[in-house]
Amino acid sequence: MARTVFKNGRVFDGTAILPEGTTVVVEGNRIESVSTAPVETAPDDIVHDLGGRMLMPGLVQCHFHTGFGPDAGNPTPYLGDAMPAAYMGMVAAKNAQIAIDFGVTSLIGSSNGDLLDVCLKEAILLGLTVGPRVVACTREMIASGDSADGDNRSWYMGITHTGLIRRVDGVDALRQAIREELGRGCEIVKLSISDGHGSQIIPDWNYMSEAEIQVAVETAHGRNAMVRGHCPSRLGILQCAKAGVDIIDHGDMIDDEGIEAVVAAGSTITPSYLWSERFMAFAESWDYANGPFPIGNGFPETQARTIERLDGVKKQFEYTVSMLPKMRAAGINLALGDDYGFAMMPHGDYASEMEAYVKYGVPDLEVMQWGTRNGARAMGRHGVDLGEVIEGKLADLIVVEGDPTQDVLVFRNPANIQLVLKDGVVQKDLLSAAA
Ligand SMILES: [Zn+2]
């Protein structure tokens, strides 16, 4: 069988840079060898002389909204959520293509309506679009009165189609909803635990009860599925970790007790700073002469109250950032992924999230570990063979012009991602064209 041989590259294996002269051989969909020993090539082997380019695992996006994208009729923050399902499917296909173009070979869905993740996964499998491996997520399970509850304030969350939220109260109803969505092909359950992360001050209480969180985990894990929680609150982080929630999204108000609980549970956290940064930049540039600030709690408020709220959000973000060194030192599995799809942070802008962590003291190499090895760990059983350049693992590999372990901004320009292999199959190839 023809093999693909990568020689004369710098190899980042998901953890470290391998010695100079490392050659990587792919056969079929697996990595056959990673070695500094000379490799004999056969005439039908495809040989890539990388000329110093980097070979590394494909990126894993761990918080991916397939349906967030341009809205045909409304400005943000509607995010296309008010559009019919047919339109949303096209947004999802486009987002998957963008992800591949930027070197993403796996994604873990966050909330989405109309079984978008499941349908996207199937469409990719059937060749209707290119796209990464998809761990398909459910709608976002919310308790009544959640700020995203489509029956009260955020009416647009549920208009024209099923929306990306599912209102469900109590352990029996939640169990039924989870079973139903898993039965329809979802592989990870999204829970809305508490308010916050972005436009609102984070309370120290949760929308969901501890019993509801526990039953969600028990139900999902019982069917070999995972659970993730929108979880900015201190109490929520603690309760989710103790219940065994696999991915804790945002984790803004984590404290020492929360760090200990997350480490003990082995949960992943997606800090997702880009949304916070972009939201605050938007808020700071707002000219109140144009009218009230357009993103709120759903209730009218005075300008003074808005300014107070935004100031509180900013202070909370400063706290969040201050906890990052502790989270890293404790060994929490931190991973990449953010709320891409808003006009102020479109899909493909993944380098900006990476850049945010570098700005707060995370070395570029470590950000690359979050984006590859840690991402695969966050995928649970879906990621055991991914995220690392190791003999026997699946060939989800990318060739990058430049060295992102020294400068993550290499990922800003898709022209720098010159080859994308998923499961040993070429998804993008600028390398052969240039040769
Ligand atoms: Zn999200």
Boltz pocket constraint, residues with backbone or C-beta under 6 A from the ligand:
constraints:
  - pocket:
      binder: B
      contacts: [[A, 63], [A, 65], [A, 110], [A, 111], [A, 338], [A, 339]]
      max_distance: 6.0
